[in-house]
Amino acid sequence: MIELKNNEEIKKIAESGRMVAAVLKKLKEMAQPGLASQVLEDTARKMCKNFGARPAFLGYRGYSAAVCVSINSEVVHGFPSKKRIFREGDIVSLDFGVEYGGYYADAALTVAIGKVSRTARKLMEATEQSLYKGIEKATAGLRLYDISAAVQKHAESCGFSVVRDFVGHGVGRKLHEDPMVPNYGRAGTGLPLEKGMVLAIEPMINEKGYDVKVLDDDWTVVTADGGLSAHYEHTVAITESGPKILTMG
């Protein structure tokens, strides 16, 4: 059952989205060689407290952190830790959400730690570009998999692969709502997109193959072949005037 949001609800999701954007902006500025990933976690929690907001991931299905910190071959759901120190050349995906006033927003980005390889930079750029290619298709009258196909086409045209096992989703009154939003698919198929849908569109793109596996902590997802992975995400509302990004700040 897909819940369509009215304009007032979209404004409330956008309030949460501005907080998400502010936190991610701060974390990106802080991330540098020698920093313990736990510092980002502590900062995100403190900022949420100051906002009067609740970290959306903390305690969700047992997840024990506010920020997903995924390094290099980690695709998503990595854990911050005092022992996990960023090193020159790492790429770090930061996934974060808040709940404020009963409404959720969710976003992600990937950060270069110091100077990274040409391949890593190209992967990050292609993943971010594929997100915006998908967002362009978040338009009433198109189909859900138009978003998916746009992401896939761009990522693969850059020589990378699209994760199949983890996808985007609806968001609003709950962190995860229908519909699921794959990052691969056939254009012109899928359910019709309607005004009032709010979607978390989140390409997870791998340097090599698209296969992934989950580590023994039951959370951290890594590339099966050890290649790099990047992750970008925005919460997007479908409006009568086109897609509106709610997590831009």
N, C-alpha and C positions, 0 to 999 in steps of 0.2 A: 504494500500500500504506500503510494508516494504522496507525501504531504506537500501541497503547494503553499507557499508562504505569501502573505499579503505584504503590502509596502511597509507597514509598521513592523512586522516581524523581520523583514529584510534589514530595516534600520537597526534593529536590536542585534541581529547577527553581525552587522557591520561594526557595532560598538565592540563586540568581542573581537572582531577581526582587527580593529585598530590596535588593540592590546597585543594580540599575537604578533602583528607587524613590528610593534615597538620592541617587544622582547627579542624577536629574531634579529632585528637591526643591531641591538646592543650586543647580543651574543656573537654576531658576525664580527663586530668591531673588536671584541675581546680575544677572539680565537687567534693564537699565534704559537710559534714553537716554544716548548717548555711549559705551556699552561696545562694544568691538570683539568681533565674534562669535568670533574666535579665542580669546579669553579663556575662553569656555565649553568649547571644544575642549581647551585646555590643562588646565583643571580636571578635566574628565571623564577624561582620560588619567592624570592624577596620582592621582585617586581609585581608578581601576582598579588602578593599580600598588600602592597601599596595601592594597587588598583582596586582592591576589594573583590578580586576575581579568584576563581578556583582553577588550578592546573587540570586540564581535562584528562590527561593520561595517567596522572598519579593515582594508583589504586585501581585503574581500569583493568578488570579481569586479572587482577593480581600484579600488574606492572608496577614496579617500585620507584619509578622516576617521573619527573615532570617533563623532561626533555629526552627524546630519543637521540642518542649520539652514536652515529654509525661511521666507522672509519675505514677508508680504502675499499676492501672487498666486502665490507658489511653493507647490505642493501638497506635495511630498515630495522628498527626495534633494538638497536644497540644500547647498552647501558653506560651512563657516565660513571666515573670512579676516580678516586684520588690517585689510583695507580695507573690510570690511563692518561699518559702525557702526550700531547700533540708534538709531532716531529716535523721538521722541515721536509716538505714534499708530500705530506699527507693531504688527502681530501676528506672532508668531514661533513656528513649530511646531518642537519639539525631539523628535527620534526617536532612541532610544538602546537598545542591547542589550549584554549581556555573555555571555561563556562562562566558566563556573566549574565545575571538576571534571567537565568533559565534558558539561555541560548548559547550554542557552541560555534566556534570557528576554528579552523585548522589550516596550517601552512607548513611548508618546508623549504629549505634551500641547502645548497652545498657550498662549503667554504674551502678555499685554497689556503693551506698553511705554508706561508712563505712562498718560495719558488717551487712550482710543481712541474711535472713533465709536460711535454707538448700533448701527449695522448690524454693525460688527465684534464688539461685545460680544454682540449677539444671535446671531451666527453661532457664536461660541465656545461659548456656552451650549447652543445647539441641538446642536452636534456632540458635546459632552461628554454631554449627555442621551441622544443617540441611541446612544452607546456603551453606556450602562447599560441602555437598552431592549434592545439586542442581548444583553448579558450575561445578562439575566433569562431569555432563551430558551435559554441554553446548558445544557440539562437533558436528561438521559437519557430517551429515549422520544419526544422531539420530533425535528424534521427540521432539517438544516443551514440551509435557507433560511428557517426560522422566525426565526433570528438575523438574516439578511439583510433580511427583510421588516420586522422591527421597527425596524431602523436606518433603512431607507428611509422607512417611514411617518412616523416622527417628524421626520426632516430635512425631508421635503417638506411636512409639515403646518406647518412653521415658515417655508415659503417659499423653501427652499434646494434645491440639487440634489446628487445623490450621484455621486461619481466612479466610472466604470465600469472604467477601464483598469487600475486598481491596487486590490488586494484584500488582505484578511487571509489568514492561513495557519496551518497546524499548526506547532508549535515544540516542541523538546525536545533530542534528541541532535544535531539540525541546526537552523540558524537558520530555514530554510524547509523545512517538511515538508508532506505532504498532510494534510488537504484544503485547497484554496483556499477562502477564506471571503469571498464577495462582500458588499458592503454594499447590495445590491439583490436582489430575488428574490420569488418567490411563496410565501407561507406554506403549509406542509404538504407541501412538495416538498424534494428533495435527499436525501442519504443520511441514514440514521438516526443520531442522536447517541447515543453510548455512554459509559458510565463509563470513565474512563481517557484520553479524548481531552483534549489540551491545545491550545488555540487562541489565536492572537494575533488578537484582534478589533480592527479599526482603521478606524473611519469617517474618510474624507476627504471633507469636505463643502464645496461651493463656494457663494459668494454668488449667482452668476448661473447660467450653463449648466454642464453636467457635462463638456463636452469639454476635453481637456488636450493639451499638446504637450511634447515634450522639447527642451531647449535644445541648442546646439551642443557643450556639454561632455559630451553623451551621458548625463547623469545628472539634472540638475535638471528637474523636472516643473513646469510652470506652467499656470494656467488659460488656455484659448485666447482668452477674451474680456477678460482683464485683471482680472477680479473677484477678490475676496479668497478665501482658502481656509483652512480649519482642519482639524486632525488630532489625534485622541485615540486612545489604544490601551492595552489591558491584555493580559497573558498570563493566560488563564483555564483552569482545570482543571474538567472535568465529573466530579463526584463523586456518591456515592450520596445525599448530602444536599443536592445542588444545585450551582450554579456557585461556584467558589472562585477569587477573584482572587489571583494569585501575585505581582503587581507593585505591591502597596499599601504596602510598607514595614513 
